[in-house]
Amino acid sequence: MSQSPHIIVVDDEAPAREMVGDYLKMHGFNVTLCDGGQSLRCETEIAMPDLVVLDLNMPEEDGLSIIRDLKSRSNVPVIMLTATASPIDRVVGLELGADDYIAKPCELRELMARIRSVLRRATPAPAAAAADTKAAEKEQLVRFGTKWLDLNAQALRDDEGNEHPLTASEFGLLKVFAANPKRVLSRERLLELANARDAEAFDRAVDLRIMRIRRKIEPDPSKPSVIRTVRGGGYLFSPTGEKA
């Protein structure tokens, strides 16, 4: 029997974090409650959770700096809670590597659905790995410019085998491109295929995420040849990196 996912809920307001924590425990998750960045760091030094639910608006240390710190140390998925629901904060959070957001006060059933969706995207399917042959494993490696994307391990590696950090949402986009080479994909289609939620901030977030991906994979990120922008159309993955 697989172990229940471990979720850390970070909120400076005790009633809010306890309400979320109790609801998630009731649905079978292992939950740790933290009142801010310092207690979160202490917990993650002991063990990294499967997912973090993080309030963006906290007095001691704001959520955006906490996301920046978390993502510099790990690929742990993050769902932001935004009381002010500021579009700027949401987009900056997504740019820093957060995977989703929900406005406070949140509908607990919706939060749980978001958590399950992000965990599905972040967790490799165990059945696939067991049945793999060596040839099938090779097929799971896709060349993206200067790097290799390992679809089974959900990892981005260079030719020397060094792993380069990749958020769950970035992996989701690369996986879509890998399945649709030489095909122009609109932002809406990318979001649909990557199983991301359809919200205003995510349209802009696609551009931000692709900018981050290009920094990791393009031989020259200022002149992208692997993931190209098609004016008025969207984006196109060119496996051979030929110029437009």
Backbone bond lengths (Angstrom), bond angles and torsions (degrees), N, CA, C in turn:
res aa  C-N    CA-C-N  psi(-1)  N-CA   C-N-CA  omega(-1)  CA-C   N-CA-C  phi
1 M - - - 1.461 - - 1.526 108.75 -
2 S 1.318 117.04 129.61 1.459 119.62 -176.43 1.518 110.79 -74.20
3 Q 1.327 114.36 148.92 1.452 120.65 -178.91 1.520 109.94 -72.95
4 S 1.346 115.79 144.57 1.464 119.88 178.83 1.520 110.02 -66.14
5 P 1.342 117.70 143.15 1.463 120.46 178.02 1.527 111.16 -60.99
6 H 1.346 115.30 142.59 1.464 121.22 178.52 1.530 108.63 -97.81
7 I 1.325 116.23 122.99 1.465 121.56 -178.26 1.520 109.44 -119.73
8 I 1.338 116.65 133.12 1.464 121.07 173.25 1.524 108.13 -103.49
9 V 1.336 115.88 126.82 1.465 122.38 177.44 1.526 107.91 -104.48
10 V 1.354 116.73 120.89 1.469 121.34 -177.40 1.523 108.91 -114.63
11 D 1.350 115.90 115.17 1.471 121.56 179.08 1.517 107.33 -157.49
12 D 1.345 116.90 133.39 1.466 119.41 -178.72 1.526 112.00 -75.68
13 E 1.341 117.61 -14.87 1.467 121.04 179.46 1.529 108.96 -92.57
14 A 1.344 115.96 111.18 1.469 120.68 -175.78 1.533 113.41 -55.63
15 P 1.343 120.00 -46.65 1.475 118.77 -178.21 1.527 112.34 -60.05
16 A 1.341 116.20 -39.54 1.473 119.75 -178.43 1.520 111.05 -66.74
17 R 1.349 117.09 -47.20 1.479 118.41 -176.74 1.532 110.97 -69.10
18 E 1.348 116.50 -34.02 1.474 118.65 179.76 1.525 111.15 -70.10
19 M 1.331 116.21 -37.12 1.469 119.88 178.87 1.531 110.06 -63.44
20 V 1.344 116.38 -46.68 1.466 120.61 178.66 1.527 110.02 -63.88
21 G 1.364 116.22 -44.87 1.463 121.09 -179.23 1.515 112.62 -60.23
22 D 1.326 116.30 -45.55 1.475 120.50 -179.42 1.526 111.05 -62.90
23 Y 1.329 116.18 -40.76 1.466 120.57 -178.48 1.528 110.57 -64.99
24 L 1.339 115.83 -43.37 1.474 119.23 -179.44 1.526 111.55 -68.28
25 K 1.347 116.53 -39.15 1.482 119.54 176.92 1.522 110.26 -61.24
26 M 1.341 115.28 -39.87 1.458 120.78 -179.20 1.528 111.32 -61.44
27 H 1.341 115.33 -26.48 1.472 119.47 -179.79 1.532 112.15 -101.61
28 G 1.325 116.55 20.60 1.460 120.29 168.26 1.514 117.27 92.83
29 F 1.345 118.38 5.11 1.462 120.24 178.32 1.526 110.72 -86.47
30 N 1.343 116.65 150.23 1.461 121.39 168.48 1.526 106.81 -85.89
31 V 1.322 117.24 126.85 1.467 120.57 -171.78 1.521 111.50 -126.12
32 T 1.340 115.58 136.59 1.470 122.22 170.95 1.527 107.06 -120.33
33 L 1.327 116.92 134.70 1.468 121.29 -179.40 1.525 110.14 -103.44
34 C 1.336 117.11 134.00 1.466 122.31 177.84 1.525 109.53 -128.67
35 D 1.346 116.13 145.09 1.472 119.21 -177.85 1.525 113.05 -96.69
36 G 1.351 117.71 3.37 1.462 119.64 178.98 1.516 112.03 171.56
37 G 1.332 114.94 -172.12 1.462 121.49 -175.58 1.513 114.02 -62.75
38 Q 1.337 116.14 -38.55 1.470 119.41 -176.66 1.523 111.50 -65.46
39 S 1.344 116.19 -47.17 1.473 118.57 -179.50 1.537 110.68 -68.52
40 L 1.349 116.84 -31.72 1.469 119.83 176.25 1.522 110.33 -63.81
41 R 1.350 116.61 -43.73 1.468 119.64 179.93 1.526 111.16 -61.35
42 C 1.339 115.92 -40.87 1.483 119.89 178.37 1.529 110.13 -59.85
43 E 1.334 116.76 -44.65 1.469 120.79 -178.92 1.536 111.68 -65.95
44 T 1.347 116.71 -42.80 1.470 119.22 -176.41 1.524 112.16 -72.67
45 E 1.343 116.55 -19.81 1.467 118.80 174.72 1.529 110.57 -71.88
46 I 1.340 115.77 -29.84 1.473 120.34 177.51 1.533 109.18 -75.38
47 A 1.340 115.95 -50.48 1.476 121.21 178.97 1.519 109.06 -161.60
48 M 1.333 115.67 139.90 1.459 120.66 178.88 1.530 108.71 -81.62
49 P 1.337 118.14 131.61 1.472 120.00 -179.42 1.529 111.21 -76.45
50 D 1.337 115.49 178.64 1.465 120.04 175.54 1.527 111.07 -83.02
51 L 1.355 116.10 -23.07 1.469 119.69 -178.36 1.532 108.65 -164.25
52 V 1.350 115.95 149.74 1.467 121.56 176.56 1.527 109.04 -120.44
53 V 1.347 115.84 129.27 1.469 121.59 170.97 1.517 105.79 -101.81
54 L 1.341 116.87 119.35 1.467 120.84 -166.76 1.522 112.62 -128.18
55 D 1.340 116.05 123.50 1.462 120.76 173.00 1.530 108.51 -73.33
56 L 1.331 117.07 128.22 1.467 119.88 -178.20 1.522 112.85 -76.43
57 N 1.349 117.10 -28.22 1.465 120.63 -172.20 1.521 111.55 -104.92
58 M 1.326 115.75 89.06 1.464 120.40 178.86 1.523 109.33 -126.20
59 P 1.338 116.99 144.99 1.466 119.91 -172.68 1.527 115.65 -67.56
60 E 1.344 117.89 -43.53 1.469 119.77 -173.67 1.522 112.47 -72.98
61 E 1.327 116.50 -48.36 1.470 121.26 -178.82 1.521 107.27 -143.35
62 D 1.329 116.85 124.93 1.462 118.01 -175.83 1.530 110.88 -73.22
63 G 1.337 113.95 155.44 1.457 120.36 -174.74 1.508 114.49 -60.74
64 L 1.340 117.42 -32.01 1.463 119.74 -178.00 1.520 111.59 -64.22
65 S 1.351 116.65 -40.23 1.475 118.41 178.74 1.532 110.58 -70.19
66 I 1.332 116.24 -29.93 1.471 120.03 177.03 1.535 109.50 -67.90
67 I 1.356 116.81 -42.43 1.470 120.38 177.43 1.527 109.87 -60.42
68 R 1.339 115.91 -45.42 1.478 120.35 -179.04 1.530 110.08 -57.53
69 D 1.339 116.25 -44.92 1.466 120.88 -179.61 1.530 111.04 -65.52
70 L 1.340 116.69 -46.11 1.466 121.07 -179.44 1.530 111.52 -59.03
71 K 1.346 115.20 -47.06 1.462 119.91 -175.27 1.528 112.08 -71.98
72 S 1.346 117.05 -20.64 1.470 118.85 176.19 1.525 110.52 -74.68
73 R 1.346 115.97 -18.54 1.472 119.89 -176.52 1.524 114.14 -108.72
74 S 1.340 117.13 -18.02 1.469 118.72 -174.06 1.521 110.26 -160.96
75 N 1.338 114.97 175.75 1.472 121.22 175.33 1.525 111.05 -106.73
76 V 1.332 117.63 21.98 1.468 120.56 -176.46 1.528 110.29 -59.17
77 P 1.351 117.64 130.74 1.471 120.16 178.21 1.534 111.26 -65.34
78 V 1.341 116.21 144.79 1.465 121.82 -179.23 1.525 109.48 -129.98
79 I 1.331 116.32 131.07 1.469 121.96 170.03 1.520 107.61 -110.54
80 M 1.330 116.91 124.45 1.466 121.38 -177.75 1.525 110.69 -89.18
81 L 1.345 115.77 138.95 1.462 121.86 169.34 1.523 106.68 -102.83
82 T 1.336 117.69 123.31 1.460 120.07 -174.96 1.529 110.32 -122.34
83 A 1.336 116.08 107.22 1.467 120.68 -179.77 1.525 110.40 -69.56
84 T 1.342 116.40 -42.29 1.463 120.26 -178.56 1.520 110.71 -81.55
85 A 1.330 116.64 -18.79 1.474 122.22 -178.45 1.529 111.49 52.80
86 S 1.326 117.08 36.44 1.457 120.92 178.82 1.527 110.31 -67.87
87 P 1.351 117.90 124.35 1.475 119.87 179.80 1.522 112.36 -58.15
88 I 1.352 116.94 -35.52 1.470 119.99 -179.86 1.524 110.20 -62.81
89 D 1.349 117.04 -48.40 1.469 120.66 179.19 1.520 111.16 -59.83
90 R 1.340 115.88 -41.36 1.470 119.13 -179.27 1.522 110.78 -62.26
91 V 1.335 115.58 -47.86 1.464 119.49 -177.31 1.527 110.48 -65.61
92 V 1.357 117.45 -41.63 1.470 120.11 178.18 1.529 109.63 -62.60
93 G 1.326 116.68 -42.46 1.466 120.55 177.87 1.514 112.16 -59.79
94 L 1.338 116.94 -43.04 1.464 121.34 178.26 1.521 110.77 -66.28
95 E 1.339 116.24 -38.77 1.463 121.10 177.90 1.528 110.50 -63.19
96 L 1.341 116.68 -35.72 1.465 120.73 179.40 1.531 112.02 -75.00
97 G 1.341 116.80 -10.97 1.465 119.30 175.50 1.511 115.55 118.52
98 A 1.363 118.33 2.93 1.465 119.57 176.47 1.530 108.91 -63.17
99 D 1.341 116.12 153.80 1.461 120.21 -172.84 1.521 114.27 -101.40
100 D 1.325 117.12 -21.81 1.465 120.14 179.90 1.524 108.14 -167.06
101 Y 1.336 116.01 173.24 1.464 119.61 176.47 1.521 108.63 -148.42
102 I 1.315 115.47 159.74 1.463 121.29 176.08 1.529 107.29 -148.78
103 A 1.334 116.82 140.78 1.470 121.14 -177.09 1.528 110.85 -78.27
104 K 1.340 115.61 144.95 1.469 121.28 173.97 1.529 108.47 -96.19
105 P 1.345 117.98 148.66 1.472 125.85 -6.67 1.532 109.93 -69.07
106 C 1.339 115.40 136.90 1.464 118.16 -171.45 1.529 111.88 -94.52
107 E 1.323 114.70 151.59 1.459 122.80 171.87 1.521 105.62 -77.25
108 L 1.320 117.73 115.48 1.461 120.60 -171.85 1.531 112.99 -61.59
109 R 1.327 116.72 -34.91 1.475 118.33 178.57 1.525 110.93 -66.67
110 E 1.348 115.68 -36.93 1.466 119.17 178.29 1.522 110.32 -67.54
111 L 1.347 116.75 -41.85 1.472 120.15 178.16 1.525 110.16 -58.99
112 M 1.334 116.86 -44.04 1.462 119.78 -179.10 1.533 111.15 -64.25
113 A 1.337 116.41 -38.35 1.469 119.99 177.99 1.529 110.42 -64.02
114 R 1.348 116.18 -40.22 1.471 120.28 178.26 1.533 110.32 -64.39
115 I 1.335 116.11 -43.18 1.467 120.96 179.91 1.527 109.81 -59.12
116 R 1.327 116.20 -46.85 1.471 120.06 -178.13 1.529 110.98 -64.62
117 S 1.340 116.08 -38.38 1.461 120.42 179.37 1.533 111.20 -64.72
118 V 1.345 116.64 -45.27 1.466 120.61 -179.90 1.532 110.39 -66.55
119 L 1.320 117.32 -40.31 1.468 120.58 178.73 1.530 110.83 -63.29
120 R 1.343 117.00 -38.65 1.470 120.11 178.06 1.525 110.66 -61.72
121 R 1.350 115.85 -42.28 1.465 119.41 -179.31 1.526 111.28 -69.06
122 A 1.344 115.91 -29.62 1.465 120.04 -174.15 1.525 113.09 -88.78
123 T 1.347 117.30 -14.69 1.467 120.25 -174.22 1.518 111.13 -109.17
124 P 1.339 117.93 123.19 1.471 119.74 177.67 1.524 110.78 -64.97
125 A 1.324 116.95 146.75 1.463 120.64 178.11 1.521 109.39 -71.54
126 P 1.368 119.00 121.32 1.466 121.05 -175.36 1.522 113.37 -66.78
127 A 1.340 118.38 -32.18 1.466 120.69 -176.13 1.523 111.20 -65.56
128 A 1.326 116.27 -35.42 1.471 119.57 -176.67 1.519 111.15 -63.66
129 A 1.333 116.41 -41.22 1.465 120.36 -175.50 1.528 111.34 -64.46
130 A 1.334 116.99 -37.10 1.460 120.68 -175.72 1.525 111.54 -65.83
131 A 1.323 117.93 -34.40 1.464 121.35 -174.26 1.523 113.61 -90.03
132 D 1.308 117.96 -1.41 1.478 121.02 -174.83 1.526 112.81 -68.90
133 T 1.318 115.89 134.88 1.461 121.73 166.89 1.524 107.54 -97.19
134 K 1.336 116.46 172.91 1.464 119.41 -179.05 1.530 110.44 -62.61
135 A 1.339 116.39 -39.93 1.472 119.91 -180.00 1.525 110.53 -64.82
136 A 1.328 116.11 -41.17 1.466 120.14 -179.93 1.517 110.42 -65.05
137 E 1.342 116.13 -36.99 1.468 119.85 178.63 1.519 110.28 -62.10
138 K 1.356 114.97 -39.11 1.466 118.67 -179.77 1.524 110.27 -63.72
139 E 1.341 115.89 -36.76 1.464 120.50 179.18 1.523 111.50 -66.23
140 Q 1.326 116.20 -22.06 1.466 120.06 -179.27 1.526 112.17 -79.80
141 L 1.337 117.52 -4.03 1.464 121.16 176.92 1.524 108.95 -97.59
142 V 1.319 116.35 123.09 1.471 120.99 -179.60 1.528 108.49 -118.91
143 R 1.342 115.04 130.19 1.466 119.50 179.98 1.531 109.81 -79.23
144 F 1.329 115.20 124.37 1.459 121.46 174.15 1.531 107.41 -123.57
145 G 1.323 117.25 90.82 1.463 120.68 177.81 1.514 112.77 60.68
146 T 1.337 116.47 -114.48 1.460 121.22 -176.75 1.531 112.62 -86.34
147 K 1.334 117.89 -1.12 1.469 121.09 -174.09 1.525 111.70 -128.86
148 W 1.340 114.11 168.19 1.463 122.83 172.42 1.529 108.40 -114.23
149 L 1.330 117.46 133.51 1.464 121.72 173.75 1.523 108.30 -98.97
150 D 1.321 116.57 119.83 1.460 122.46 176.92 1.529 107.17 -94.21
151 L 1.335 116.49 105.42 1.467 120.68 -175.05 1.524 112.40 -67.19
152 N 1.344 117.06 -33.19 1.470 119.37 179.54 1.521 111.59 -70.29
153 A 1.331 115.88 -47.18 1.470 120.27 -176.75 1.529 111.99 -85.30
154 Q 1.342 116.78 -6.63 1.465 122.11 -176.35 1.531 110.35 52.85
155 A 1.345 114.50 47.13 1.473 119.97 -176.23 1.520 110.12 -128.73
156 L 1.334 114.97 150.24 1.460 122.21 175.84 1.525 107.28 -111.28
157 R 1.348 117.02 123.43 1.462 119.98 -176.20 1.529 110.63 -129.49
158 D 1.350 115.29 153.25 1.470 119.34 174.42 1.526 108.78 -90.58
159 D 1.327 117.08 -177.77 1.468 120.91 -175.77 1.522 112.73 -65.79
160 E 1.336 116.84 -20.92 1.481 120.14 178.21 1.532 111.60 -86.67
161 G 1.335 116.37 -3.13 1.465 119.61 179.34 1.518 114.21 90.55
162 N 1.358 117.37 2.90 1.463 119.69 177.88 1.522 109.74 -73.13
163 E 1.345 115.88 134.92 1.469 119.83 -179.27 1.525 110.40 -85.72
164 H 1.338 116.09 139.83 1.466 121.89 178.30 1.525 108.14 -115.19
165 P 1.345 117.46 128.69 1.475 120.94 -173.80 1.530 112.27 -53.96
166 L 1.333 114.24 138.90 1.454 121.67 -178.59 1.522 107.21 -141.18
167 T 1.330 117.86 126.16 1.467 119.45 177.75 1.528 109.06 -76.65
168 A 1.329 115.88 162.96 1.472 120.49 179.50 1.526 110.64 -59.60
169 S 1.334 117.11 -38.57 1.470 119.67 -178.81 1.532 111.29 -70.95
170 E 1.345 117.70 -36.39 1.470 120.34 176.45 1.529 110.29 -65.76
171 F 1.341 116.07 -41.85 1.467 119.33 177.23 1.533 109.97 -60.40
172 G 1.356 116.01 -41.33 1.463 120.47 179.90 1.524 111.73 -57.38
173 L 1.335 116.47 -42.77 1.473 120.23 179.34 1.535 111.33 -68.68
174 L 1.335 117.44 -44.44 1.461 120.55 179.65 1.538 111.23 -61.96
175 K 1.316 116.14 -37.57 1.470 120.71 179.16 1.534 110.16 -63.56
176 V 1.340 115.44 -40.56 1.473 119.79 177.88 1.533 110.19 -63.82
177 F 1.341 116.99 -45.07 1.462 120.23 178.41 1.532 110.76 -61.05
178 A 1.339 116.86 -41.51 1.467 121.27 -178.78 1.532 111.22 -60.88
179 A 1.334 115.69 -34.66 1.470 120.34 -179.01 1.531 112.27 -83.32
180 N 1.355 116.69 -11.52 1.470 120.39 -176.58 1.530 111.86 -133.07
181 P 1.350 117.79 57.69 1.464 118.94 -178.86 1.522 111.88 -65.84
182 K 1.332 115.72 147.20 1.475 122.91 176.35 1.527 112.29 56.36
183 R 1.329 116.53 30.33 1.463 120.78 178.01 1.525 108.47 -125.03
184 V 1.322 117.20 129.91 1.469 120.53 179.48 1.522 108.38 -74.72
185 L 1.339 115.65 124.14 1.465 121.73 -179.45 1.520 109.33 -117.65
186 S 1.336 116.38 123.96 1.464 120.26 176.74 1.527 108.92 -72.26
187 R 1.328 116.46 164.70 1.471 119.92 176.90 1.529 110.22 -57.36
188 E 1.350 116.14 -43.92 1.467 120.38 -178.25 1.529 110.83 -60.64
189 R 1.358 116.19 -42.03 1.465 120.47 -179.26 1.530 110.64 -67.94
190 L 1.333 116.48 -39.47 1.464 120.56 177.51 1.524 110.60 -59.51
191 L 1.341 115.75 -46.11 1.465 120.32 -179.60 1.523 111.12 -62.82
192 E 1.339 114.97 -41.43 1.463 120.30 -179.21 1.528 110.44 -63.79
193 L 1.334 116.59 -48.11 1.471 120.99 -177.23 1.521 111.82 -69.99
194 A 1.358 116.71 -31.36 1.472 120.14 -179.69 1.521 111.44 -83.23
195 N 1.344 116.13 0.22 1.465 121.31 178.45 1.528 111.73 62.20
196 A 1.344 116.35 32.47 1.460 120.19 176.48 1.521 108.19 -88.81
197 R 1.307 116.82 157.30 1.460 117.56 -178.91 1.522 109.97 -77.32
198 D 1.315 113.80 148.97 1.460 120.04 -176.15 1.527 109.46 -88.04
199 A 1.329 117.78 97.80 1.465 121.52 179.34 1.510 109.04 -141.46
200 E 1.341 116.17 157.03 1.466 121.15 -175.28 1.522 112.37 -51.61
201 A 1.328 117.20 -49.48 1.460 121.28 -173.86 1.531 111.47 -61.75
202 F 1.354 117.17 -28.75 1.448 119.26 -176.03 1.515 112.81 -71.50
203 D 1.338 118.14 -25.69 1.463 120.21 178.73 1.523 109.45 -60.95
204 R 1.337 115.75 -48.76 1.462 121.34 176.83 1.532 109.84 -68.01
205 A 1.335 116.20 -34.56 1.467 120.03 -177.23 1.520 112.24 -63.97
206 V 1.334 117.79 -28.52 1.470 120.30 176.83 1.525 109.27 -59.85
207 D 1.354 116.34 -46.34 1.465 120.14 179.57 1.523 111.01 -60.62
208 L 1.334 116.48 -42.82 1.472 120.67 -179.31 1.526 111.13 -64.26
209 R 1.329 116.02 -42.53 1.465 119.60 -178.68 1.530 110.83 -67.04
210 I 1.333 115.93 -39.81 1.467 118.57 179.54 1.526 110.02 -66.78
211 M 1.335 117.31 -34.83 1.464 120.45 175.78 1.536 109.61 -61.17
212 R 1.347 116.39 -43.16 1.467 120.79 178.57 1.536 110.87 -64.46
213 I 1.351 116.08 -42.63 1.470 120.85 -179.97 1.532 109.89 -62.89
214 R 1.323 116.38 -42.76 1.469 119.73 -179.09 1.522 111.73 -60.55
215 R 1.347 116.46 -37.76 1.469 119.48 178.38 1.527 110.80 -60.65
216 K 1.324 116.35 -27.10 1.466 120.50 -176.33 1.530 112.72 -89.60
217 I 1.350 117.67 -30.13 1.479 118.73 -169.18 1.526 115.41 -116.08
218 E 1.337 117.57 -24.97 1.464 119.61 -173.73 1.532 111.62 -77.25
219 P 1.337 118.02 137.73 1.470 119.98 172.99 1.535 110.64 -58.12
220 D 1.347 116.26 -38.36 1.466 121.48 175.83 1.523 107.64 -136.42
221 P 1.371 117.17 96.15 1.473 120.70 -175.54 1.529 113.70 -57.82
222 S 1.363 117.67 -24.40 1.466 119.67 179.84 1.538 111.56 -76.34
223 K 1.348 116.59 -16.88 1.474 121.33 176.79 1.533 108.27 -131.36
224 P 1.328 116.65 73.38 1.471 119.81 -173.67 1.524 112.86 -60.84
225 S 1.324 115.55 131.42 1.467 120.42 178.46 1.527 111.37 -122.90
226 V 1.343 117.59 -15.28 1.467 121.01 -177.76 1.536 109.77 -91.48
227 I 1.317 116.76 -50.73 1.464 120.83 172.30 1.525 106.45 -112.32
228 R 1.325 115.55 103.19 1.451 120.82 -172.44 1.522 111.73 -98.49
229 T 1.313 115.84 147.33 1.464 121.33 173.81 1.520 108.34 -86.12
230 V 1.319 115.44 128.24 1.467 120.60 175.97 1.520 106.78 -105.73
231 R 1.308 116.50 112.46 1.470 121.16 -173.99 1.529 111.19 -55.08
232 G 1.324 114.77 125.01 1.465 120.19 178.73 1.519 114.17 75.06
233 G 1.348 117.34 -2.16 1.461 119.50 -176.68 1.508 114.51 -116.24
234 G 1.331 116.87 -42.74 1.460 120.37 -177.37 1.513 110.59 139.21
235 Y 1.347 116.33 -126.56 1.465 121.02 -176.68 1.525 110.54 -132.40
236 L 1.343 114.58 152.99 1.463 120.37 -179.67 1.525 108.86 -136.66
237 F 1.353 115.36 129.70 1.464 120.60 176.38 1.519 108.66 -90.97
238 S 1.344 115.42 118.55 1.453 121.94 179.07 1.519 108.99 -108.95
239 P 1.360 118.18 99.26 1.470 121.12 -174.74 1.518 114.09 -54.53
240 T 1.346 116.93 -35.60 1.461 118.93 -177.78 1.527 111.97 -86.32
241 G 1.345 116.82 -7.34 1.460 120.48 177.01 1.505 113.54 69.64
242 E 1.366 116.98 27.00 1.463 116.74 179.30 1.521 110.13 -70.20
243 K 1.301 115.87 149.47 1.465 121.42 -177.71 1.539 109.55 -72.24
244 A 1.351 114.12 150.36 1.460 119.13 178.22 1.524 108.95 -69.68
